[in-house]
Amino acid sequence: MNAIKARIIRILKLLFLVSVPIVAVWNLFIALVLILLANFKNIKKTLFGKLPLDVSKKSSVGPYTKIYKRENKKLYKIDIYYPTTGQVPFPVVIFAHGGGWISGFRNQPNNVSWYRFLNYHGFAVATMDYRYGYRCHIRDIMKDYSDAVSYIQQNAKRLELNPDQMILMGLSAGGHLSLLYATYFSKMGQKEKLRGINAVVAWYSPADLLDIWDMEVASLFARFSTLTIVKEFPKKNRRSYEYFSPISWVSSRMIPTMLVHGLKDTIVPAKSSVKMFKKLREHGVQSKLKLHPTGGHCFEFELKDNFTKKILLQTVKFMKEHSCENVCLNENV
């Protein structure tokens, strides 16, 4: 009888040990689903939004998909969109999508709206996918981003892209990747990593990851996604948040930078871009900051006002100013 009881106890212990991680994963999945549902409106706007400046579809061709690396039996891809006017090789915008580092994809409709708009103004666009934070650390995501940039740099001529006319751009989390890449490698003096890259543009991006934990941030999604990529709360490991914040790496060697933010952003507070702009100016970096007084997160896909349109055109103007002379100029909107 004692032997039977002991066996039953061992079986129960084994079932408990097996069930604990299953329950934990299930609870995490439920939490993620609830957070996504709570942010459904923002996600829908992000995925299916469109810029207020319409351009002809005939001004753009693509996407042409390339594999920028193979790792652990997985293929990582880049899509390239080309202008239909202008001269080869084209200046190129290396574009990183948003989605809180845990969602989004390179060819989601709102991004394509940006690609067509930039094509219309003479720029080719190369946009990459990267790993998501719920399975990977921010280091892994940055490695994907860096590998994609290196692929464009090394294969530019073959892809009919100008190796001396490159601009980094990203929305939200994608802007964070663009800024972190540019600030880190300029601070470290790694010129090869910035070869041919003339400027960086970031729309409503967290320049300081600690800003996501401010009381003014109402988005659980923002905090959850930031926690996902760093893997620890800021109270436990503040240094990691600082290390992976672009503002920590600003130096006088930083390339020209344009920041855009909506003052009503409740996902990434506008003060993150304001702080970054001040830090850039303190170091003598050519920089611009454009703030929309009523804009929220992803405001260019929601607002149709003249100020939004003006900021879009100012973004293109900034890109042209920091590219070489043979950028295709097209002022018709």
QUILIN-V239488 format. One record per run of one state. SS is the DSSP state (h for helix, s for strand, l for the rest). FROM is the first residue (numbers start at 1). LEN is the number of residues. If there is no record, write none. Layout:
# QUILIN-V239488
SS;FROM;LEN, SS;FROM;LEN
This chain:
# QUILIN-V239488
l;1;1, h;2;37, l;39;1, h;40;9, l;49;8, h;57;3, s;60;12, l;72;2, s;74;10, l;84;6, s;90;7, l;97;12, h;109;12, l;121;3, s;124;5, l;129;9, h;138;18, l;156;5, s;161;11, l;172;1, h;173;15, l;188;3, h;191;4, l;195;2, s;197;7, l;204;5, h;209;5, l;214;6, h;220;11, l;231;7, h;238;6, l;244;2, h;246;4, l;250;6, s;256;7, l;263;8, h;271;12, l;283;4, s;287;6, l;293;6, h;299;3, l;302;4, h;306;16, l;322;12
